[in-house]
Amino acid sequence: MRYPIWTALALASALALAGCGGGGSSSAPTLSTVSSVNASSKAPTAAPAGGFKAVVAFGDSLSDDGAYTLAAVSTYGAQVSFTGLPYPAGGQFTINGAATGNWTNVLAKSMGLGLTPNLIGYGTAQGPVYLTLQGPTSPGATPPFCAFSVQGSCTNFAQGGSMVSNPNGIGHSTGALTIPVTQQVQNYLTQFSTFTSGQLITVLAGNNDIFTALGNVSTQVTQAVTQAATQAAQAGTPLTPAQIATVQQQATSQAVAVAQATVGAAADQLAGVVQNIIAKGGQYVLVYTLPDSSVTPFGRGLPYTGASPPAAPPAGYVCNNQDPTQPCYLLSNLVQVFNQRLTNDLQGQPVKMLDGFALLNQEMADPSQFGFTNTTTPWCNPATTSSLLCNVNTPFTAAGATSANLSTWLFADSVHPTPAGYQVIANATLQAMKGFGWAQ
């Protein structure tokens, strides 16, 4: 059977979201929603006096606007000179060189503010290398902060591959810094001591915890079945197909439960990060629920057995996230577990939330409303490996991508948006801020 472990997922579907509240209570909690968190929030109801002075961003690749620019420079430097940020050949997880880039930068500009990465670097065998105005440092040198930034704008701490608390994020073994969000906030406090009332603070993270948990399900089930079969064979009593199926079902149920508990714990940790930001002076804190990765090209292209999304998904886009026997169902479930736990944890906190899960589903349900004509195929040529190295000169021409249609495609690669996709997030954020009284 091909990808047989997913046929056992129905066993885990009884693990309802109601069991994903924080605090370890044995009784099912009342489930919070983005609306209920916002309605009960004691966050300010008007913009700060004198307006916002800075945007501070924490998270992963969805908020990263150049932390890994060195990787792009090392790839394209001979053809494209680096003269400052943004580097048109690469460095952001989108289509680089387009008129706009990551939503965090678009948001900041719309507020009349600048925003640059706090740290620009990449790992090597000799140690990390960081970017300065004079060029890359020597491996292992102390990282400079705020190099290429207008004073006060070097407050994007987000990094591609980062997890909530695990430093070994996606791509870490091949050089990505993947500083976790817990450490991102500590790095901010080391530099600036406290948050201020004039800052809009955005927190969007947890995607990589979910991708890792999903990959671990397949790994754990394969290991359990292999171990059981090996032990039975050594004992001279090989397992029958029915016995293998039973082992597989039991292992899958256990692995799914572990994955759900893992992403739930990550949501608790992220809520703790938010509470730390508040305790250290943050007043305008905006937290995002995660988009449903099961509707991205990566999710639609499952099954895929790796922990890291590929540059381009497998052909087909056939996975049905409403079918409990398919891996994209589990992927969607893990996202919902994370989001539910996070909203439960933030109920009653002085924060505001934006529903990224609902926003992406709206885009998929009615693409034309947002100006999209393609929501299933990555625009970037998969030969670029990642949208980090994708630019306006690297379209996936075999799929019909051209410079003329990059503004009407939603996905740059298998999980990251095009600049047009990021614009939707920026627009939704501005609209939400108006609703909170934070913007006109």
C-alpha positions in Angstrom: 0.0 0.0 0.0 1.2 3.5 -0.8 1.5 5.9 2.2 -0.5 3.4 4.4 -0.1 5.3 7.7 -2.6 7.9 6.6 -5.4 5.4 6.4 -5.3 5.2 10.2 -5.8 8.9 10.8 -9.6 8.4 11.3 -8.6 6.8 14.7 -7.3 10.2 15.8 -10.2 12.3 14.6 -12.0 11.8 17.9 -9.3 14.0 19.6 -11.5 17.1 19.3 -10.4 20.7 19.5 -12.4 21.0 22.8 -9.6 19.1 24.5 -7.0 21.6 23.5 -7.5 24.3 26.1 -4.6 25.6 28.1 -3.9 24.9 31.8 -4.2 21.2 31.8 -7.8 21.0 33.0 -9.5 17.7 32.7 -12.8 19.3 31.8 -13.4 20.8 28.3 -12.9 24.5 28.4 -15.1 27.1 26.8 -13.6 27.6 23.4 -12.4 31.1 22.7 -12.5 32.7 19.2 -10.6 35.6 17.7 -13.8 37.7 18.1 -14.2 36.8 21.8 -10.5 37.6 22.5 -10.9 41.0 20.8 -14.2 41.8 22.4 -12.9 41.1 25.9 -9.5 42.7 25.4 -8.4 45.6 27.6 -5.9 46.8 24.9 -6.1 50.5 24.0 -9.0 51.6 22.0 -7.2 54.6 20.3 -3.9 55.1 18.6 -1.0 56.2 20.8 -0.7 60.0 21.3 1.5 61.3 18.5 0.9 58.1 16.4 3.0 55.0 16.1 6.7 55.4 16.1 7.8 51.8 15.1 6.7 48.4 14.1 8.2 45.5 16.0 7.8 42.1 14.4 8.4 38.6 15.8 8.0 35.3 14.0 9.1 33.1 11.1 9.5 33.4 7.4 6.0 34.9 6.9 7.3 38.0 8.7 11.0 37.9 7.8 12.0 40.7 5.4 15.6 40.0 4.9 17.3 38.1 7.8 18.9 35.7 5.3 19.9 38.2 2.6 23.5 36.9 2.8 22.3 33.6 1.4 20.9 35.4 -1.6 24.0 37.5 -2.0 26.2 34.4 -2.0 24.0 33.0 -4.8 23.5 36.0 -7.0 26.4 38.4 -6.0 28.4 37.8 -9.2 25.4 38.9 -11.3 23.5 41.3 -9.0 25.5 43.7 -6.8 24.3 44.2 -3.3 23.7 47.9 -2.6 21.4 47.7 0.4 18.1 46.3 1.5 15.9 45.0 0.0 18.2 43.0 -2.2 16.3 42.5 -5.5 17.7 39.1 -6.2 16.5 37.4 -3.0 16.4 37.6 0.8 12.7 37.5 1.5 10.4 34.5 1.2 8.4 35.8 -1.7 9.1 37.0 -5.3 12.0 39.4 -4.7 12.5 42.4 -6.8 8.7 43.1 -7.1 7.3 46.5 -6.2 6.5 45.3 -2.7 7.7 42.5 -0.5 6.8 41.1 2.9 3.6 42.3 4.5 5.5 43.6 7.6 7.4 46.1 5.4 4.3 47.0 3.4 2.5 47.6 6.7 5.3 49.8 8.1 5.5 51.9 5.0 1.7 52.4 5.0 2.1 53.8 8.5 4.9 56.1 7.4 7.5 54.0 9.1 10.7 52.1 8.2 11.3 48.5 9.0 14.5 46.4 8.5 15.8 43.1 9.8 17.4 43.4 13.2 20.0 40.7 12.3 21.3 39.7 8.9 23.3 36.5 8.9 23.7 32.9 8.0 25.5 29.9 9.5 28.7 28.3 8.1 30.8 25.4 9.2 33.1 27.9 10.9 30.3 29.7 12.6 27.7 32.4 11.8 28.5 35.2 9.4 26.7 38.5 9.8 26.3 41.5 7.5 27.6 45.0 8.3 27.9 48.2 6.3 31.5 47.1 5.5 30.4 43.7 4.3 30.2 40.2 5.9 32.0 39.7 9.3 34.4 36.9 10.0 32.8 33.6 11.1 31.9 33.6 14.7 32.2 37.4 15.1 29.8 39.2 17.4 26.7 40.0 15.3 26.1 43.7 14.6 22.6 45.0 15.1 20.7 47.5 13.0 23.3 47.6 10.2 21.4 49.0 7.1 18.6 50.6 9.0 17.2 54.0 9.5 17.6 54.7 13.3 14.7 53.1 15.1 13.6 50.8 12.3 15.7 47.8 12.8 13.0 46.0 14.7 12.0 43.0 12.5 13.3 40.1 14.6 11.5 37.4 12.5 13.5 34.7 10.8 12.7 32.0 8.3 12.6 28.5 9.8 12.2 29.8 13.3 10.0 27.8 15.8 8.4 29.1 18.9 11.1 27.9 21.4 13.2 25.3 19.6 16.4 26.8 18.3 16.8 23.9 15.7 14.2 25.2 13.3 13.7 24.3 9.7 16.9 24.8 7.7 19.1 25.2 10.9 21.3 22.3 10.0 22.2 23.9 6.7 22.9 27.3 8.0 19.6 29.1 8.8 19.9 30.9 12.1 16.3 30.1 13.1 16.5 32.1 16.3 13.3 31.0 18.1 10.6 33.5 19.0 11.3 33.2 22.7 14.9 34.3 22.1 13.8 36.9 19.5 12.0 38.7 22.3 14.9 38.3 24.7 17.2 39.8 22.0 14.9 42.7 21.7 14.9 43.3 25.4 18.7 43.0 25.6 19.0 45.8 23.0 16.1 48.1 23.9 15.3 47.1 27.6 11.5 47.7 27.2 8.7 48.0 24.8 7.0 51.4 24.4 3.5 52.7 23.9 4.4 54.0 20.5 5.1 50.5 19.0 2.8 48.2 17.0 4.1 44.8 18.0 3.1 41.9 15.7 3.5 38.2 16.6 3.0 35.5 13.9 4.6 32.2 14.6 4.0 28.4 15.0 4.0 27.3 11.4 7.3 25.5 11.6 6.3 23.8 14.8 3.4 22.3 12.9 5.4 21.3 9.9 7.9 19.5 12.1 5.2 17.8 14.1 3.5 16.6 10.9 6.8 15.1 9.6 7.4 13.4 13.0 4.1 11.5 12.7 5.3 9.7 9.6 8.7 9.1 11.1 7.3 7.7 14.4 4.9 5.4 12.7 7.5 4.0 10.3 9.9 3.4 13.2 7.2 1.6 15.3 6.1 -0.7 12.4 9.7 -1.4 11.5 10.7 -2.3 15.0 7.7 -4.5 15.5 8.2 -6.3 12.3 11.9 -6.8 13.0 11.4 -8.2 16.4 8.7 -10.6 15.2 10.9 -11.8 12.4 13.9 -12.3 14.8 11.5 -14.3 17.1 10.6 -16.5 14.1 7.0 -15.3 14.0 6.7 -12.8 11.2 3.8 -10.4 11.4 0.8 -11.0 9.2 -0.6 -8.2 7.1 -3.5 -7.8 9.6 -1.0 -7.6 12.5 1.0 -5.0 10.7 -2.1 -3.0 10.1 -3.0 -3.1 13.8 0.5 -2.0 14.8 0.2 0.8 12.3 -3.1 2.0 13.5 -2.0 2.0 17.1 1.3 3.8 16.3 -0.6 6.4 14.2 -3.1 7.1 16.9 -0.2 7.6 19.4 1.9 9.7 17.0 -1.0 12.0 16.2 -1.8 12.5 19.9 1.9 13.4 20.4 1.8 15.8 17.5 -1.3 17.5 18.8 0.1 17.8 22.3 3.4 19.2 20.9 1.7 22.0 18.8 -0.6 22.7 21.8 2.4 23.2 24.0 4.0 25.5 21.3 0.8 27.6 21.4 1.1 27.9 25.2 4.7 29.0 24.8 3.8 31.6 22.2 1.1 32.9 24.5 3.7 33.1 27.2 5.9 35.2 24.8 3.0 37.6 24.3 2.4 37.9 28.0 6.1 38.7 28.5 5.9 41.4 25.8 2.9 42.9 27.7 4.8 42.7 31.0 7.7 44.5 29.5 5.6 47.5 28.3 4.0 46.3 25.1 0.5 48.0 24.7 -0.4 47.6 21.0 0.2 43.9 20.6 -1.4 42.1 17.5 -1.3 38.3 17.4 -2.2 36.3 14.3 -3.8 32.9 14.1 -2.0 30.6 11.6 -3.2 30.2 8.1 -4.4 26.7 7.2 -1.4 25.2 5.5 -3.5 22.3 4.2 -4.8 24.6 1.4 -1.4 25.7 0.3 0.3 23.9 -2.6 2.3 22.0 0.0 -0.8 20.8 1.8 -2.7 20.1 -1.4 0.3 18.1 -2.7 0.5 15.8 0.2 1.4 13.0 1.1 4.9 14.2 1.6 7.1 12.5 4.2 9.7 15.2 5.0 9.6 17.7 7.9 10.4 20.6 5.6 8.1 21.8 2.8 9.8 21.2 -0.6 10.4 24.1 -3.0 7.6 22.8 -5.3 4.9 20.4 -4.2 4.3 17.0 -5.7 2.1 17.0 -8.8 -1.6 16.5 -8.4 -2.9 18.9 -5.7 -5.4 16.2 -4.8 -5.3 16.0 -1.0 -8.7 16.6 0.5 -8.5 18.2 4.0 -12.0 17.1 4.8 -11.0 13.4 4.5 -9.7 12.0 7.9 -7.6 9.4 6.1 -5.5 11.9 4.3 -2.4 13.8 5.6 -3.7 17.2 4.8 -6.6 16.6 7.2 -4.0 16.1 10.0 -2.1 19.2 8.9 -5.3 21.2 9.0 -6.2 19.7 12.4 -2.8 20.6 13.8 -3.2 24.2 12.7 -6.6 24.3 14.3 -5.3 22.8 17.5 -2.6 25.4 17.7 -5.0 28.3 16.9 -7.6 27.1 19.4 -5.0 26.7 22.2 -3.6 30.2 21.4 -7.0 31.9 21.4 -7.9 30.1 24.6 -4.7 31.3 26.2 -5.1 34.9 25.1 -8.7 35.3 26.2 -8.9 38.1 28.7 -5.4 39.4 27.8 -4.8 43.0 26.7 -4.0 42.0 23.1 -5.8 42.0 19.8 -5.9 39.2 17.3 -6.2 38.9 13.5 -7.7 35.7 12.1 -5.1 34.5 9.5 -6.8 31.1 9.3 -10.1 32.7 8.1 -8.3 35.1 5.8 -6.5 32.5 3.8 -9.7 30.4 3.5 -11.5 33.5 2.2 -8.8 33.9 -0.4 -9.2 30.3 -1.5 -13.0 30.4 -1.5 -13.2 33.6 -3.5 -9.9 34.4 -5.2 -11.3 37.0 -7.5 -12.3 39.1 -4.6 -8.6 39.6 -3.9 -7.6 39.8 -7.6 -6.1 36.3 -7.8 -6.5 34.0 -10.8 -4.1 31.2 -9.6 -4.2 29.9 -6.0 -2.8 26.4 -6.5 0.5 26.7 -8.3 3.7 28.3 -7.1 4.9 31.2 -9.2 8.6 30.6 -8.5 10.7 28.2 -10.5 11.3 25.2 -8.2 14.9 25.2 -9.3 15.4 28.2 -7.0 14.9 25.7 -4.1 13.0 28.3 -2.0 11.3 31.6 -2.5 14.1 33.0 -0.5 16.1 32.9 -3.8 13.2 33.6 -6.1 12.9 36.9 -8.0 11.1 38.5 -10.9 13.5 36.8 -13.3 12.9 33.2 -12.0 9.2 32.4 -12.9 7.9 28.9 -13.2 7.4 29.2 -16.9 6.5 25.6 -17.4 3.4 26.3 -15.2 2.5 29.5 -16.9 4.1 32.0 -14.6 5.4 35.2 -16.2 6.4 38.7 -15.0 3.0 39.8 -16.3 1.0 37.7 -13.9 3.0 37.7 -10.7 0.4 40.1 -9.2 -2.4 37.6 -9.7 -0.9 34.4 -8.3 -1.3 33.8 -4.6 1.7 31.6 -3.8 5.4 32.2 -4.5 6.4 28.7 -3.5 4.7 25.8 -1.8 3.8 27.8 1.3 4.8 31.4 1.0 2.7 34.2 -0.6 3.7 36.4 -3.5 3.9 40.1 -2.8 0.3 40.3 -3.8 -0.5 37.7 -1.2 1.4 39.6 1.4 -0.4 42.8 0.4 -3.7 41.0 1.5 -2.2 40.4 5.0 -1.1 44.0 5.2 -4.5 45.3 4.1 -6.3 43.1 6.5 -4.0 44.3 9.3 -4.7 47.9 8.5 -8.5 47.2 8.4 -8.3 45.4 11.7 -6.4 48.3 13.2 -9.2 50.7 12.1 -11.7 48.5 13.8 -9.6 48.5 17.0 -9.4 52.3 16.9 -5.7 52.1 16.3 -5.8 53.8 12.8 -8.0 56.2 10.9 
